[in-house]
Amino acid sequence: MYKHIIVAVDLSHGEAGKALIDKAVQLLDAGGVVRLLHVLEDVPSYIAAELPRDLNDRRQAEARVELGLLADGVTADVQSEIRTGAPASQILQCADDTGADLIMIASHRPGLSDYFIGSTAARVVRHAQCSVLISR
């Protein structure tokens, strides 16, 4: 069905990521690619000044290891990518950069702040140029 699927993974909810990967493999055409994408949010500069200089490198290394663990045992071609910035915009940019034909993202029960500023999943759905599958 799909040649290039982006699975947006929030590593703080690893079980949802594993379920998305399993579903992506089922939807993937032979020879297709599943790209695991984790977005590290920028640390505000007023906070970054108080943090160790190598914090971003450590965050990326930890994310790379966790993505590798999620992909372990998957039979499809799985690639991992880590980006930094606003999650919704980085997911959409990755889809444009790679020519993805499906974005998969987990959603959560909306909290009060989601009603005012919107969730990442809602932003991706509104602006994506390809199909989006939201998993609850």
All heavy atoms as an XYZ file, in Angstrom:
1018
protein
N       0.801     -1.197      0.000
C       0.000      0.000      0.000
C       0.851      1.271      0.000
O       0.523      2.205     -0.685
C      -0.917      0.027      1.214
C      -1.995     -1.031      1.203
S      -3.044     -0.967      2.658
C      -4.054      0.438      2.286
N       1.933      1.279      0.803
C       2.757      2.473      0.923
C       4.220      2.121      0.724
O       4.687      1.080      1.162
C       2.573      3.124      2.297
C       1.160      3.582      2.545
C       0.290      2.805      3.301
C       0.692      4.774      2.016
C      -1.020      3.212      3.524
C      -0.609      5.184      2.226
C      -1.462      4.408      2.983
O      -2.748      4.810      3.198
N       4.951      3.021      0.081
C       6.379      2.807     -0.185
C       7.276      3.433      0.876
O       8.354      2.945      1.154
C       6.758      3.399     -1.554
C       6.279      2.584     -2.710
C       7.178      1.395     -2.867
C       6.832      0.635     -4.123
N       7.427     -0.682     -4.113
N       6.853      4.579      1.424
C       7.691      5.281      2.407
C       6.787      5.792      3.523
O       6.024      6.726      3.332
C       8.425      6.438      1.752
C       9.489      6.996      2.639
N      10.546      7.701      2.160
C       9.677      6.953      3.975
C      11.318      8.067      3.159
N      10.796      7.624      4.269
N       6.936      5.169      4.686
C       6.117      5.521      5.849
C       6.996      6.164      6.903
O       8.039      5.627      7.266
C       5.434      4.267      6.436
C       4.538      3.601      5.392
C       4.642      4.629      7.687
C       3.943      2.281      5.842
N       6.546      7.310      7.390
C       7.217      7.949      8.521
C       6.420      7.606      9.771
O       5.219      7.829      9.830
C       7.290      9.470      8.348
C       8.225      9.808      7.195
C       7.749     10.141      9.640
C       8.338     11.269      6.899
N       7.111      7.057     10.753
C       6.503      6.776     12.049
C       7.100      7.764     13.043
O       8.273      7.663     13.401
C       6.761      5.321     12.501
C       6.176      5.081     13.881
C       6.190      4.332     11.496
N       6.291      8.739     13.439
C       6.736      9.739     14.410
C       6.652      9.114     15.796
O       5.585      8.682     16.218
C       5.865     10.984     14.319
N       7.788      9.051     16.472
C       7.870      8.346     17.747
C       8.195      9.318     18.869
O       9.185     10.037     18.799
C       8.966      7.254     17.681
C       9.087      6.534     19.010
C       8.685      6.269     16.563
N       7.348      9.304     19.892
C       7.641     10.013     21.130
C       8.231      8.966     22.062
O       7.532      8.065     22.522
C       6.367     10.607     21.713
C       6.602     11.363     23.010
O       7.747     11.344     23.532
O       5.638     11.966     23.518
N       9.516      9.049     22.327
C      10.198      8.011     23.089
C       9.742      7.924     24.534
O       9.996      6.923     25.200
C      11.715      8.211     23.014
C      12.290      7.987     21.609
C      13.767      8.349     21.577
C      12.067      6.560     21.150
N       9.028      8.921     25.020
C       8.489      8.831     26.376
C       7.261      7.921     26.421
O       6.788      7.570     27.491
C       8.150     10.218     26.924
O       7.140     10.827     26.142
N       6.754      7.544     25.242
C       5.635      6.610     25.129
C       6.042      5.480     24.188
O       5.451      5.286     23.126
C       4.389      7.315     24.586
C       3.935      8.469     25.431
N       3.448      8.302     26.702
C       3.926      9.791     25.209
C       3.141      9.473     27.218
N       3.428     10.403     26.326
N       7.061      4.734     24.586
C       7.646      3.699     23.733
C       6.693      2.621     23.293
O       6.772      2.123     22.167
N       5.736      2.238     24.153
C       4.789      1.180     23.787
C       3.915      1.603     22.616
O       3.599      0.789     21.752
C       3.936      0.772     24.993
C       2.989      1.832     25.530
C       3.643      2.952     26.333
O       4.789      2.793     26.788
O       3.004      4.010     26.485
N       3.555      2.854     22.543
C       2.774      3.354     21.408
C       3.619      3.327     20.146
O       3.125      3.005     19.066
C       2.271      4.767     21.687
N       4.904      3.641     20.258
C       5.811      3.608     19.115
C       5.959      2.207     18.557
O       5.956      2.007     17.344
N       6.077      1.221     19.430
C       6.219     -0.168     18.983
C       4.958     -0.616     18.249
O       5.043     -1.276     17.205
C       6.502     -1.069     20.192
C       6.854     -2.477     19.812
C       8.140     -2.517     19.009
C       8.591     -3.942     18.802
N       9.589     -4.075     17.755
N       3.791     -0.246     18.748
C       2.534     -0.594     18.085
C       2.445      0.066     16.705
O       1.985     -0.557     15.745
C       1.349     -0.178     18.955
N       2.909      1.312     16.605
C       2.900      1.998     15.311
C       3.836      1.323     14.315
O       3.505      1.189     13.134
C       3.306      3.465     15.479
C       2.249      4.428     15.983
C       2.851      5.801     16.203
C       1.088      4.513     15.025
N       4.997      0.901     14.783
C       5.950      0.230     13.895
C       5.357     -1.068     13.370
O       5.446     -1.366     12.174
C       7.287     -0.033     14.626
C       7.977      1.292     14.949
C       8.200     -0.918     13.793
C       9.128      1.154     15.926
N       4.731     -1.838     14.249
C       4.107     -3.097     13.826
C       3.037     -2.849     12.770
O       2.952     -3.567     11.778
C       3.514     -3.831     15.028
C       4.574     -4.321     16.009
O       5.765     -4.412     15.610
O       4.220     -4.602     17.165
N       2.234     -1.824     12.958
C       1.185     -1.480     11.997
C       1.803     -0.994     10.681
O       1.328     -1.326      9.599
C       0.279     -0.402     12.584
C      -0.882     -0.052     11.722
C      -1.799     -1.230     11.587
C      -3.212     -0.786     11.378
N      -4.105     -1.930     11.214
N       2.889     -0.226     10.766
C       3.551      0.280      9.562
C       4.081     -0.863      8.714
O       3.970     -0.838      7.481
C       4.679      1.231      9.941
N       4.646     -1.867      9.351
C       5.171     -3.023      8.614
C       4.051     -3.733      7.863
O       4.234     -4.184      6.734
C       5.918     -3.985      9.577
C       6.261     -5.295      8.897
C       7.177     -3.312     10.100
N       2.874     -3.794      8.453
C       1.722     -4.415      7.787
C       1.270     -3.621      6.569
O       0.796     -4.193      5.593
C       0.549     -4.552      8.756
C       0.793     -5.513      9.888
C      -0.347     -5.482     10.903
O      -1.330     -4.778     10.739
N      -0.185     -6.245     11.978
N       1.410     -2.304      6.622
C       0.952     -1.440      5.535
C       2.002     -1.214      4.452
O       1.700     -0.643      3.410
C       0.532     -0.076      6.104
C      -0.641     -0.073      7.066
C      -0.806      1.301      7.690
C      -1.912     -0.515      6.356
N       3.219     -1.664      4.683
C       4.342     -1.382      3.803
C       4.364     -2.305      2.588
O       4.184     -3.509      2.708
C       5.646     -1.541      4.595
C       6.921     -1.014      3.976
C       6.852      0.497      3.824
C       8.097     -1.399      4.856
N       4.592     -1.725      1.403
C       4.796     -2.506      0.186
C       6.150     -3.195      0.246
O       7.060     -2.749      0.957
C       4.787     -1.592     -1.052
C       3.392     -1.153     -1.444
O       2.411     -1.793     -1.031
O       3.289     -0.142     -2.172
N       6.305     -4.244     -0.542
C       7.606     -4.915     -0.657
C       8.626     -3.899     -1.166
O       8.362     -3.145     -2.104
C       7.504     -6.097     -1.603
N       9.775     -3.857     -0.535
C      10.817     -2.914     -0.926
C      10.631     -1.526     -0.352
O      11.421     -0.628     -0.639
N       9.603     -1.337      0.462
C       9.347     -0.028      1.053
C      10.221      0.236      2.264
O      10.962     -0.627      2.731
N      10.138      1.459      2.780
C      10.967      1.904      3.895
C      10.084      2.480      5.001
O       9.171      3.252      4.723
C      11.966      2.993      3.435
C      12.751      3.555      4.610
C      12.893      2.454      2.378
N      10.394      2.093      6.232
C       9.787      2.706      7.407
C      10.849      3.598      8.030
O      11.943      3.142      8.332
C       9.315      1.654      8.436
C       8.829      2.330      9.712
C       8.232      0.764      7.848
N      10.526      4.881      8.207
C      11.480      5.823      8.811
C      10.949      6.212     10.187
O       9.892      6.826     10.298
C      11.636      7.068      7.950
C      12.609      8.088      8.542
C      12.790      9.283      7.633
N      13.296      8.881      6.335
C      14.589      8.738      6.023
N      15.503      8.964      6.927
N      14.958      8.380      4.815
N      11.694      5.811     11.219
C      11.358      6.217     12.577
C      11.898      7.619     12.793
O      13.080      7.873     12.576
C      11.981      5.275     13.597
C      11.611      3.809     13.499
C      12.292      3.024     14.614
C      10.118      3.616     13.556
N      11.033      8.518     13.213
C      11.431      9.908     13.412
C      11.136     10.323     14.840
O      10.007     10.196     15.314
C      10.678     10.823     12.450
C      10.907     12.322     12.631
C      12.354     12.690     12.343
C       9.965     13.111     11.748
N      12.163     10.781     15.517
C      11.993     11.353     16.851
C      12.472     12.798     16.784
O      13.528     13.082     16.219
C      12.795     10.579     17.897
C      12.671     11.164     19.264
N      11.495     11.174     19.981
C      13.581     11.795     20.050
C      11.685     11.763     21.141
N      12.953     12.153     21.199
N      11.671     13.693     17.363
C      12.027     15.113     17.351
C      12.342     15.553     18.768
O      11.524     15.410     19.676
C      10.882     15.979     16.770
C      11.273     17.448     16.777
C      10.523     15.520     15.362
N      13.548     16.064     18.944
C      13.956     16.651     20.207
C      13.573     18.127     20.181
O      13.974     18.855     19.280
C      15.473     16.529     20.392
C      16.029     15.121     20.505
C      17.547     15.151     20.433
C      15.570     14.478     21.791
N      12.793     18.532     21.150
C      12.394     19.930     21.194
C      13.565     20.789     21.634
O      14.388     20.380     22.447
C      11.208     20.123     22.128
C       9.948     19.461     21.587
C       8.719     19.835     22.366
O       8.412     21.051     22.448
O       8.075     18.930     22.890
N      13.645     21.986     21.066
C      14.699     22.929     21.437
C      14.566     23.306     22.907
O      13.460     23.470     23.419
C      14.605     24.204     20.594
C      15.071     23.993     19.172
O      16.033     23.237     18.965
O      14.457     24.589     18.261
N      15.691     23.433     23.547
C      15.727     23.919     24.924
C      15.849     25.433     24.858
O      16.746     25.950     24.179
C      16.924     23.305     25.689
C      17.011     23.874     27.091
C      16.823     21.789     25.712
N      14.963     26.163     25.527
C      15.057     27.626     25.486
C      16.431     28.107     25.943
O      17.038     27.520     26.842
C      13.966     28.088     26.458
C      13.017     26.932     26.551
C      13.847     25.701     26.344
N      16.908     29.178     25.344
C      18.259     29.669     25.617
C      18.459     30.057     27.075
O      19.549     29.888     27.622
C      18.599     30.842     24.706
O      17.674     31.892     24.908
N      17.434     30.568     27.720
C      17.598     30.964     29.122
C      17.769     29.747     30.033
O      18.328     29.852     31.114
C      16.447     31.845     29.604
C      15.083     31.186     29.556
C      14.601     30.460     30.639
C      14.281     31.304     28.433
C      13.353     29.861     30.597
C      13.041     30.718     28.384
C      12.575     29.993     29.469
O      11.347     29.400     29.411
N      17.316     28.577     29.589
C      17.528     27.344     30.346
C      18.839     26.696     29.906
O      19.587     26.172     30.719
C      16.353     26.370     30.145
C      15.084     26.947     30.761
C      16.669     25.008     30.752
C      13.846     26.132     30.490
N      19.116     26.734     28.609
C      20.322     26.096     28.066
C      21.593     26.646     28.688
O      22.581     25.927     28.826
C      20.356     26.259     26.549
N      21.575     27.906     29.083
C      22.753     28.512     29.681
C      23.138     27.822     30.989
O      24.305     27.825     31.377
C      22.506     30.001     29.932
N      22.180     27.214     31.662
C      22.421     26.560     32.940
C      22.700     25.060     32.803
O      23.004     24.393     33.780
C      21.209     26.749     33.862
C      20.866     28.189     34.136
C      21.993     28.924     34.852
O      22.632     28.322     35.729
O      22.236     30.104     34.525
N      22.590     24.524     31.603
C      22.748     23.089     31.377
C      24.142     22.767     30.832
O      24.802     23.640     30.264
C      21.683     22.612     30.387
C      20.231     22.787     30.854
C      19.276     22.433     29.730
C      19.952     21.957     32.088
N      24.578     21.521     30.983
C      25.881     21.136     30.422
C      25.916     21.337     28.911
O      24.915     21.144     28.218
C      25.988     19.649     30.758
C      24.996     19.409     31.835
C      23.919     20.434     31.677
N      27.078     21.692     28.393
C      27.227     21.979     26.960
C      26.945     20.766     26.081
O      26.485     20.913     24.965
C      28.630     22.495     26.669
C      28.911     23.843     27.273
C      30.251     24.369     26.767
N      30.686     25.534     27.477
C      30.282     26.766     27.215
N      29.413     26.980     26.270
N      30.762     27.779     27.914
N      27.246     19.587     26.576
C      27.071     18.386     25.754
C      25.692     17.743     25.920
O      25.476     16.620     25.491
C      28.169     17.368     26.061
C      28.070     16.815     27.472
O      27.444     17.459     28.341
O      28.622     15.712     27.689
N      24.751     18.458     26.522
C      23.424     17.903     26.765
C      22.735     17.472     25.475
O      22.171     16.387     25.390
C      22.545     18.898     27.518
C      21.118     18.408     27.786
C      21.144     17.241     28.766
C      20.250     19.529     28.294
N      22.804     18.304     24.440
C      22.147     17.971     23.182
C      22.745     16.711     22.557
O      22.024     15.865     22.038
C      22.213     19.139     22.197
C      21.245     18.959     21.044
O      20.139     18.469     21.238
N      21.672     19.344     19.863
N      24.062     16.577     22.624
C      24.714     15.371     22.101
C      24.262     14.137     22.877
O      24.010     13.082     22.285
C      26.238     15.500     22.185
C      26.773     16.582     21.266
O      26.092     16.908     20.268
O      27.868     17.092     21.543
N      24.162     14.271     24.196
C      23.707     13.133     25.009
C      22.256     12.780     24.711
O      21.905     11.607     24.643
C      23.877     13.440     26.496
C      25.316     13.299     26.952
C      25.407     13.321     28.444
N      25.486     14.711     28.888
C      25.172     15.144     30.102
N      24.750     14.312     31.013
N      25.295     16.407     30.407
N      21.414     13.795     24.529
C      20.001     13.546     24.198
C      19.894     12.812     22.863
O      19.092     11.880     22.727
C      19.236     14.876     24.131
C      19.021     15.521     25.471
C      18.419     16.912     25.348
N      17.095     16.881     24.751
C      16.549     17.925     24.111
N      17.206     19.055     23.986
N      15.350     17.827     23.597
N      20.680     13.222     21.886
C      20.644     12.549     20.590
C      21.148     11.121     20.680
O      20.572     10.224     20.070
C      21.444     13.333     19.559
C      20.724     14.575     19.106
C      21.304     15.150     17.833
O      22.186     14.582     17.220
N      20.783     16.297     17.436
N      22.208     10.888     21.430
C      22.745      9.536     21.583
C      21.737      8.625     22.272
O      21.532      7.475     21.846
C      24.051      9.580     22.371
N      21.080      9.118     23.309
C      20.063      8.325     24.001
C      18.892      8.016     23.073
O      18.386      6.894     23.055
C      19.565      9.066     25.239
C      20.572      9.141     26.356
C      20.136     10.073     27.478
O      19.006     10.618     27.426
O      20.934     10.259     28.417
N      18.466      8.997     22.302
C      17.350      8.790     21.370
C      17.725      7.772     20.303
O      16.914      6.915     19.934
C      16.947     10.122     20.734
N      18.961      7.832     19.805
C      19.419      6.884     18.785
C      19.375      5.452     19.319
O      18.918      4.536     18.644
C      20.831      7.263     18.334
C      21.260      6.634     17.043
C      22.572      7.224     16.524
N      22.425      8.637     16.180
C      22.989      9.648     16.845
N      23.766      9.425     17.873
N      22.804     10.896     16.470
N      19.811      5.264     20.566
C      19.783      3.935     21.191
C      18.342      3.452     21.348
O      18.009      2.305     21.020
C      20.509      3.956     22.557
C      20.233      2.682     23.338
C      22.002      4.158     22.361
N      17.464      4.311     21.838
C      16.066      3.921     22.049
C      15.362      3.609     20.726
O      14.566      2.667     20.654
C      15.324      5.010     22.820
C      15.779      5.089     24.264
C      14.960      6.074     25.074
O      13.717      6.028     24.991
O      15.577      6.894     25.782
N      15.637      4.376     19.681
C      15.055      4.070     18.373
C      15.558      2.721     17.870
O      14.802      1.947     17.279
C      15.378      5.172     17.361
C      14.630      6.491     17.522
C      15.145      7.517     16.522
C      13.134      6.301     17.365
N      16.832      2.435     18.090
C      17.388      1.142     17.700
C      16.706     -0.005     18.423
O      16.421     -1.045     17.822
N      16.402      0.182     19.695
C      15.704     -0.854     20.456
C      14.286     -1.066     19.939
O      13.803     -2.195     19.877
C      15.678     -0.495     21.943
C      17.021     -0.541     22.670
C      16.882      0.003     24.085
C      17.577     -1.955     22.672
N      13.621      0.024     19.569
C      12.271     -0.100     19.006
C      12.282     -0.847     17.673
O      11.369     -1.610     17.376
C      11.642      1.280     18.795
C      11.045      1.956     20.006
C      10.561      3.355     19.637
C       9.909      1.147     20.588
N      13.315     -0.620     16.879
C      13.399     -1.241     15.556
C      13.935     -2.666     15.603
O      13.860     -3.385     14.614
C      14.291     -0.396     14.646
N      14.455     -3.063     16.756
C      15.045     -4.394     16.887
C      14.008     -5.480     16.602
O      12.924     -5.480     17.153
C      15.614     -4.565     18.298
C      16.493     -5.791     18.414
O      17.212     -6.089     17.438
O      16.450     -6.448     19.472
N      14.352     -6.376     15.706
C      13.479     -7.493     15.374
C      12.471     -7.215     14.270
O      11.717     -8.103     13.885
N      12.447     -6.001     13.760
C      11.524     -5.668     12.673
C      12.117     -6.181     11.361
O      13.293     -5.954     11.081
C      11.267     -4.148     12.607
C      10.382     -3.792     11.429
C      10.656     -3.667     13.910
N      11.304     -6.856     10.567
C      11.809     -7.485      9.345
C      11.893     -6.533      8.166
O      12.554     -6.832      7.185
C      10.915     -8.674      8.967
O       9.571     -8.210      8.801
C      10.950     -9.742     10.052
N      11.243     -5.388      8.240
C      11.247     -4.437      7.123
C      12.500     -3.563      7.176
O      13.256     -3.571      8.145
C       9.999     -3.559      7.189
N      12.715     -2.794      6.105
C      13.804     -1.823      6.051
C      13.415     -0.642      6.937
O      12.502      0.118      6.610
C      14.033     -1.368      4.610
C      15.173     -0.368      4.478
O      15.909     -0.148      5.462
O      15.323      0.192      3.378
N      14.074     -0.509      8.076
C      13.771      0.553      9.030
C      14.970      1.481      9.133
O      16.084      1.048      9.370
C      13.437     -0.025     10.426
C      13.175      1.098     11.414
C      12.247     -0.959     10.354
N      14.706      2.772      8.939
C      15.728      3.799      9.087
C      15.309      4.711     10.223
O      14.117      4.920     10.445
C      15.880      4.599      7.801
C      16.263      3.754      6.614
C      16.224      4.525      5.301
O      15.881      5.702      5.263
N      16.592      3.852      4.225
N      16.268      5.234     10.945
C      15.970      6.123     12.070
C      16.504      7.514     11.786
O      17.545      7.668     11.156
C      16.606      5.596     13.350
O      16.075      4.347     13.684
N      15.780      8.500     12.275
C      16.208      9.886     12.109
C      15.820     10.669     13.343
O      14.737     10.475     13.899
C      15.550     10.494     10.871
C      16.023     11.883     10.572
C      15.516     12.426      9.234
O      15.068     11.641      8.396
O      15.598     13.642      9.065
N      16.716     11.548     13.754
C      16.463     12.422     14.890
C      16.599     13.855     14.404
O      17.588     14.208     13.775
C      17.451     12.148     16.041
C      17.329     10.700     16.496
C      17.212     13.113     17.203
C      18.446     10.239     17.381
N      15.594     14.657     14.674
C      15.614     16.070     14.309
C      15.393     16.903     15.552
O      14.890     16.419     16.551
C      14.536     16.383     13.275
C      14.819     15.745     11.927
C      13.814     16.184     10.897
N      14.135     15.601      9.595
C      13.922     16.217      8.458
N      13.377     17.413      8.424
N      14.231     15.630      7.320
N      15.723     18.167     15.452
C      15.548     19.091     16.566
C      14.671     20.247     16.117
O      14.851     20.772     15.022
C      16.915     19.628     17.040
O      17.745     18.515     17.386
C      16.767     20.523     18.251
N      13.727     20.609     16.972
C      12.847     21.734     16.663
C      11.437     21.481     17.136
O      11.199     20.654     18.018
N      10.493     22.179     16.526
C       9.084     21.994     16.848
C       8.608     20.677     16.223
O       8.793     20.471     15.019
C       8.260     23.155     16.315
N       8.035     19.772     17.016
C       7.698     18.446     16.504
C       6.838     18.446     15.239
O       7.173     17.775     14.260
C       6.973     17.789     17.679
C       7.555     18.440     18.879
C       7.792     19.867     18.456
N       5.746     19.175     15.227
C       4.854     19.142     14.064
C       5.567     19.609     12.801
O       5.485     18.961     11.750
C       3.607     19.985     14.320
N       6.291     20.712     12.889
C       6.956     21.228     11.690
C       8.075     20.296     11.228
O       8.289     20.131     10.027
C       7.476     22.642     11.915
O       8.464     22.657     12.917
N       8.783     19.664     12.149
C       9.856     18.742     11.762
C       9.300     17.461     11.146
O       9.884     16.911     10.212
C      10.746     18.419     12.964
C      11.603     19.580     13.403
C      12.528     20.059     12.286
O      13.141     19.267     11.592
N      12.618     21.366     12.123
N       8.174     16.982     11.641
C       7.531     15.802     11.045
C       7.099     16.114      9.621
O       7.344     15.344      8.685
C       6.331     15.343     11.903
C       6.824     14.801     13.250
C       5.498     14.296     11.162
C       5.732     14.630     14.287
N       6.466     17.262      9.441
C       6.018     17.659      8.104
C       7.196     17.886      7.162
O       7.147     17.504      5.987
C       5.149     18.915      8.196
C       3.817     18.726      8.928
C       3.195     20.078      9.246
C       2.879     17.852      8.111
N       8.262     18.493      7.665
C       9.451     18.732      6.841
C      10.098     17.417      6.433
O      10.530     17.252      5.291
C      10.455     19.615      7.585
C      11.620     20.045      6.743
C      11.193     20.899      5.559
O      10.487     21.888      5.744
N      11.597     20.535      4.369
N      10.158     16.473      7.346
C      10.728     15.158      7.031
C       9.904     14.469      5.943
O      10.457     13.860      5.026
C      10.785     14.292      8.284
S      11.528     12.675      8.020
N       8.592     14.567      6.040
C       7.727     13.972      5.019
C       7.991     14.598      3.657
O       8.071     13.898      2.641
C       6.256     14.134      5.409
N       8.149     15.914      3.608
C       8.454     16.599      2.352
C       9.842     16.216      1.841
O      10.020     15.952      0.652
C       8.375     18.116      2.518
C       6.954     18.624      2.667
O       6.010     17.877      2.329
O       6.778     19.770      3.123
N      10.819     16.190      2.728
C      12.203     15.896      2.341
C      12.353     14.489      1.761
O      13.169     14.269      0.873
C      13.152     16.030      3.537
C      13.301     17.458      4.023
O      12.861     18.394      3.317
O      13.845     17.639      5.127
N      11.598     13.546      2.289
C      11.771     12.147      1.903
C      10.729     11.638      0.923
O      10.820     10.500      0.470
C      11.760     11.239      3.149
O      10.497     11.373      3.802
C      12.889     11.600      4.103
N       9.726     12.445      0.625
C       8.677     12.008     -0.292
C       7.792     10.927      0.305
O       7.324     10.030     -0.395
N       7.545     11.024      1.597
C       6.727     10.020      2.287
C       5.303     10.025      1.750
O       4.771     11.062      1.368
C       6.724     10.293      3.786
N       4.694      8.839      1.716
C       3.301      8.765      1.304
C       2.368      8.459      2.476
O       1.157      8.404      2.299
C       3.096      7.768      0.163
C       3.752      6.426      0.385
O       4.351      6.213      1.436
O       3.659      5.582     -0.524
N       2.914      8.286      3.680
C       2.095      8.110      4.885
C       2.898      8.561      6.096
O       4.071      8.233      6.236
C       1.687      6.644      5.059
C       0.889      6.302      6.324
C      -0.489      6.992      6.300
C       0.719      4.796      6.472
N       2.230      9.306      6.971
C       2.781      9.668      8.275
C       1.919      8.960      9.310
O       0.699      9.050      9.268
C       2.731     11.188      8.535
C       3.539     11.953      7.496
C       3.205     11.509      9.949
C       3.342     13.462      7.549
N       2.568      8.261     10.225
C       1.860      7.617     11.328
C       2.293      8.296     12.613
O       3.480      8.501     12.847
C       2.179      6.126     11.367
C       1.715      5.392     10.135
S       2.146      3.639     10.152
C       1.049      3.048     11.430
N       1.311      8.624     13.450
C       1.600      9.331     14.697
C       0.589      8.900     15.742
O      -0.574      8.654     15.433
C       1.575     10.866     14.464
C       2.055     11.622     15.681
C       0.217     11.334     14.016
C       2.305     13.101     15.423
N       1.053      8.780     16.970
C       0.162      8.433     18.073
C      -0.458      9.703     18.628
O       0.144     10.772     18.601
C       0.927      7.695     19.161
N      -1.664      9.560     19.116
C      -2.340     10.678     19.754
C      -2.621     10.289     21.196
O      -2.581      9.122     21.559
C      -3.639     11.000     19.016
O      -4.248     12.130     19.582
N      -2.908     11.258     21.990
C      -3.222     11.005     23.394
C      -4.547     11.675     23.718
O      -5.094     12.419     22.911
C      -2.106     11.547     24.273
C      -1.910     13.039     24.154
N      -2.178     13.751     23.020
C      -1.476     13.960     25.037
C      -1.923     15.031     23.208
N      -1.490     15.184     24.427
N      -5.035     11.405     24.881
C      -6.255     12.091     25.307
C      -5.906     13.570     25.505
O      -4.934     13.892     26.194
C      -6.772     11.497     26.599
C      -7.156     10.038     26.441
C      -8.312      9.711     27.338
N      -8.644      8.302     27.268
C      -9.358      7.731     26.315
N      -9.798      8.457     25.315
N      -9.638      6.455     26.352
N      -6.671     14.442     24.888
C      -6.312     15.864     24.961
C      -6.412     16.418     26.376
O      -7.343     16.121     27.108
C      -7.318     16.536     24.026
C      -8.417     15.557     23.840
C      -7.859     14.198     24.102
N      -5.418     17.209     26.714
C      -5.433     17.925     27.985
C      -5.920     19.347     27.756
O      -6.203     19.752     26.620
N      -6.004     20.107     28.798
C      -6.511     21.472     28.702
C      -5.675     22.321     27.747
O      -6.218     23.074     26.941
C      -6.547     22.111     30.092
C      -7.176     23.498     30.177
C      -8.621     23.452     29.684
C      -7.111     24.019     31.588
N      -4.354     22.156     27.783
C      -3.507     22.980     26.909
C      -3.729     22.642     25.437
O      -3.589     23.512     24.570
C      -2.032     22.809     27.261
O      -1.613     21.495     26.986
N      -4.099     21.392     25.129
C      -4.358     21.011     23.735
C      -5.548     21.766     23.161
O      -5.613     22.021     21.966
C      -4.591     19.505     23.618
C      -3.333     18.705     23.901
O      -2.238     19.211     23.600
O      -3.453     17.587     24.422
N      -6.509     22.102     23.993
C      -7.671     22.831     23.503
C      -7.311     24.260     23.125
O      -7.945     24.866     22.268
C      -8.794     22.821     24.544
C      -9.444     21.469     24.664
C      -9.258     20.693     25.800
C     -10.204     20.938     23.628
C      -9.830     19.441     25.919
C     -10.787     19.684     23.733
C     -10.601     18.944     24.876
O     -11.166     17.708     24.976
N      -6.292     24.812     23.758
C      -5.891     26.187     23.467
C      -4.854     26.286     22.355
O      -4.943     27.147     21.491
C      -5.363     26.876     24.729
C      -6.427     27.087     25.758
C      -6.396     26.383     26.941
C      -7.469     27.970     25.539
C      -7.380     26.566     27.894
C      -8.461     28.156     26.472
C      -8.426     27.448     27.670
N      -3.846     25.412     22.368
C      -2.781     25.519     21.381
C      -2.772     24.384     20.368
O      -2.090     24.457     19.373
C      -1.397     25.620     22.066
C      -1.124     24.382     22.916
C      -1.286     26.881     22.882
C       0.281     24.338     23.494
N      -3.519     23.329     20.619
C      -3.591     22.209     19.675
C      -2.476     21.199     19.911
O      -1.428     21.527     20.450
N      -2.730     19.979     19.500
C      -1.741     18.928     19.678
C      -0.860     18.802     18.439
O      -1.200     19.297     17.359
C      -2.446     17.597     19.947
O      -3.126     17.165     18.785
N       0.249     18.102     18.591
C       1.139     17.852     17.460
C       0.403     17.081     16.377
O       0.498     17.418     15.190
C       2.376     17.066     17.934
O       3.074     17.859     18.889
C       3.297     16.736     16.781
N      -0.339     16.051     16.771
C      -1.074     15.241     15.796
C      -2.064     16.092     14.999
O      -2.177     15.953     13.779
C      -1.796     14.093     16.499
N      -2.759     16.993     15.678
C      -3.725     17.852     14.985
C      -3.033     18.761     13.977
O      -3.528     18.963     12.864
C      -4.511     18.682     15.999
N      -1.882     19.295     14.336
C      -1.142     20.155     13.410
C      -0.662     19.368     12.195
O      -0.704     19.861     11.067
C       0.051     20.789     14.117
C      -0.336     21.866     15.084
C       0.904     22.566     15.634
N       0.530     23.429     16.710
C       0.835     23.241     17.979
N       1.570     22.216     18.341
N       0.443     24.084     18.903
N      -0.189     18.152     12.435
C       0.280     17.322     11.321
C      -0.877     17.021     10.378
O      -0.738     17.135      9.157
C       0.943     16.027     11.845
C       1.203     15.048     10.711
C       2.240     16.353     12.571
N      -2.022     16.659     10.919
C      -3.185     16.350     10.078
C      -3.591     17.554      9.239
O      -3.879     17.438      8.050
C      -4.372     15.867     10.947
C      -5.662     15.835     10.155
C      -4.074     14.495     11.534
N      -3.593     18.734      9.844
C      -4.031     19.944      9.135
C      -3.111     20.324      7.984
O      -3.559     20.874      6.984
C      -4.127     21.122     10.099
C      -5.417     21.196     10.851
C      -5.617     22.557     11.504
N      -4.540     22.950     12.382
C      -4.461     22.655     13.671
N      -5.393     21.936     14.233
N      -3.442     23.080     14.394
N      -1.809     20.048      8.113
C      -0.860     20.586      7.145
C      -0.150     19.557      6.275
O       0.606     19.935      5.381
C       0.181     21.443      7.875
C      -0.423     22.590      8.620
N      -0.951     23.694      7.990
C      -0.615     22.790      9.945
C      -1.435     24.527      8.890
N      -1.246     24.003     10.086
N      -0.366     18.286      6.511
C       0.352     17.243      5.761
C      -0.091     17.213      4.299
O      -1.259     17.423      3.982
C       0.126     15.885      6.401
N       0.869     16.923      3.430
C       0.605     16.790      1.998
C       0.433     15.331      1.597
O       0.307     15.021      0.413
C       1.750     17.418      1.189
C       1.966     18.885      1.490
C       0.741     19.726      1.142
O       0.198     19.585      0.051
N       0.326     20.562      2.058
N       0.463     14.419      2.580
C       0.272     12.997      2.324
C      -0.744     12.468      3.340
O      -1.220     13.199      4.196
C       1.603     12.242      2.427
S       2.359     12.288      4.054
N      -1.049     11.195      3.248
C      -1.975     10.578      4.176
C      -1.379     10.551      5.585
O      -0.165     10.447      5.750
C      -2.291      9.151      3.745
O      -2.929      9.138      2.501
N      -2.266     10.641      6.580
C      -1.850     10.599      7.980
C      -2.717      9.582      8.696
O      -3.931      9.606      8.579
C      -1.982     11.984      8.668
C      -1.562     11.917     10.116
C      -1.187     13.038      7.923
N      -2.074      8.700      9.446
C      -2.784      7.730     10.259
C      -2.524      8.081     11.721
O      -1.377      8.131     12.151
C      -2.297      6.313      9.969
C      -3.060      5.184     10.644
C      -3.074      3.974      9.735
C      -2.502      4.826     11.992
N      -3.612      8.347     12.457
C      -3.510      8.679     13.868
C      -3.917      7.451     14.665
O      -4.971      6.866     14.431
C      -4.464      9.838     14.242
C      -4.220     11.061     13.375
C      -4.368     10.164     15.723
C      -2.924     11.740     13.612
N      -3.073      7.071     15.604
C      -3.366      5.920     16.454
C      -3.669      6.411     17.850
O      -2.918      7.197     18.418
C      -2.161      4.983     16.467
O      -2.380      3.932     17.356
N      -4.743      5.938     18.422
C      -5.098      6.304     19.798
C      -4.527      5.299     20.750
O      -4.492      4.154     20.531
C      -6.615      6.325     19.955
C      -7.180      7.620     19.477
C      -7.862      8.277     20.648
N      -8.439      9.522     20.225
C      -8.183     10.635     20.835
N      -7.402     10.698     21.858
N      -8.753     11.748     20.459
